[in-house]
């Protein structure tokens, strides 16, 4: 097993979110709220920890690396479909939570785009916690 560095996954997360902003959001809306983009990116990282620790479906799949200090953990075998579906499902759960929160708070008119950035952030950071 190789060691995973959290900083590398943060850089990958910034890169993917920036590509989404440049391709999808920037050409259609020149008045982007950069504070909202940064906030949704940080909320996506925070919600990944919430998804891992509190939802029982994801708690069984992901590994909480902060609790592991030089401990070998016996995990069951995962098939290829579980490895592909876990980041997508965690991103979908966070997308629904962020989208409904932004809609009911009426913070911005482009709430779907910001919720999608939150979901991308969660999906990218979930690869750090995969076994």
C-alpha positions in Angstrom: 0.0 0.0 0.0 1.4 3.4 -0.9 1.1 6.5 1.2 -1.4 9.1 0.2 -0.7 12.8 0.6 -3.5 15.1 1.5 -1.9 18.1 -0.3 -1.8 16.3 -3.6 -5.5 15.7 -3.4 -6.1 19.3 -2.5 -4.2 20.4 -5.6 -6.1 18.0 -7.8 -9.3 19.3 -6.3 -8.3 22.9 -7.1 -7.4 22.0 -10.6 -10.7 20.1 -11.4 -12.8 22.9 -9.8 -10.9 25.6 -11.8 -11.4 23.7 -15.1 -15.2 23.5 -14.3 -15.3 27.2 -13.5 -13.4 28.2 -16.7 -15.3 25.9 -19.1 -18.9 26.1 -17.6 -19.3 29.1 -15.4 -17.0 31.8 -16.7 -18.3 32.2 -20.3 -21.9 32.4 -19.3 -21.6 34.6 -16.2 -18.9 37.3 -16.0 -19.9 38.4 -12.6 -18.8 35.4 -10.6 -18.9 35.6 -6.9 -15.4 34.3 -6.1 -16.1 34.2 -2.3 -19.0 31.9 -3.0 -16.8 29.7 -5.2 -14.2 29.4 -2.4 -16.8 28.8 0.2 -18.4 26.0 -1.8 -15.0 24.4 -2.4 -14.3 24.5 1.4 -17.7 23.2 2.2 -17.2 20.3 -0.2 -14.1 19.3 1.7 -15.8 19.6 5.0 -18.8 17.6 3.9 -16.6 14.8 2.8 -15.5 14.3 6.4 -19.2 14.5 7.5 -20.2 11.9 4.9 -17.4 9.5 6.1 -18.0 9.9 9.8 -21.8 10.0 10.0 -23.5 8.2 7.2 -23.4 4.4 7.8 -23.3 3.5 4.1 -20.1 5.4 3.5 -18.6 4.7 6.9 -18.2 1.0 5.9 -16.4 1.8 2.7 -14.0 4.7 3.5 -11.1 4.6 5.9 -10.8 7.4 8.5 -7.0 7.9 8.2 -6.8 10.3 11.2 -7.6 7.4 13.5 -5.0 5.2 11.9 -1.5 5.8 13.4 0.7 2.9 12.1 -2.2 0.4 12.5 -2.9 -2.3 10.0 -6.6 -2.6 9.4 -8.2 -5.7 7.9 -10.7 -4.7 5.3 -12.9 -6.8 3.1 -12.3 -7.1 -0.6 -14.1 -4.4 -2.7 -15.1 -5.0 -6.3 -14.5 -2.6 -9.1 -18.1 -1.2 -9.0 -17.8 -0.1 -5.4 -14.6 1.8 -6.1 -16.3 3.6 -9.0 -19.6 4.3 -7.3 -18.4 5.5 -3.9 -17.0 8.9 -5.0 -20.0 9.5 -7.3 -22.5 8.7 -4.6 -20.8 10.8 -2.0 -20.7 13.7 -4.5 -24.4 13.2 -5.3 -25.4 13.2 -1.6 -23.4 16.4 -1.0 -24.8 18.0 -4.2 -28.4 17.5 -3.0 -27.6 18.9 0.5 -25.8 21.9 -0.9 -28.3 22.6 -3.6 -31.3 22.5 -1.3 -29.5 24.6 1.3 -28.5 27.3 -1.2 -32.0 27.3 -2.7 -33.8 27.7 0.6 -31.4 30.3 1.9 -31.7 32.1 -1.5 -28.0 33.2 -1.4 -27.5 33.3 -5.1 -29.3 32.8 -8.4 -26.6 30.3 -9.6 -27.0 27.9 -6.8 -26.8 24.8 -9.0 -23.3 25.7 -10.2 -22.0 26.4 -6.8 -23.5 23.2 -5.5 -21.9 21.3 -8.4 -18.5 22.8 -7.3 -19.2 21.5 -3.8 -20.0 18.0 -5.2 -16.9 18.0 -7.4 -14.8 18.9 -4.3 -16.4 16.1 -2.3 -15.9 13.6 -5.1 -12.3 14.5 -5.6 -11.5 14.4 -1.9 -13.2 11.0 -1.5 -10.3 9.4 -3.4 -8.0 10.3 -0.5 -10.2 8.1 1.8 -10.6 5.1 -0.5 -9.0 1.9 0.8 
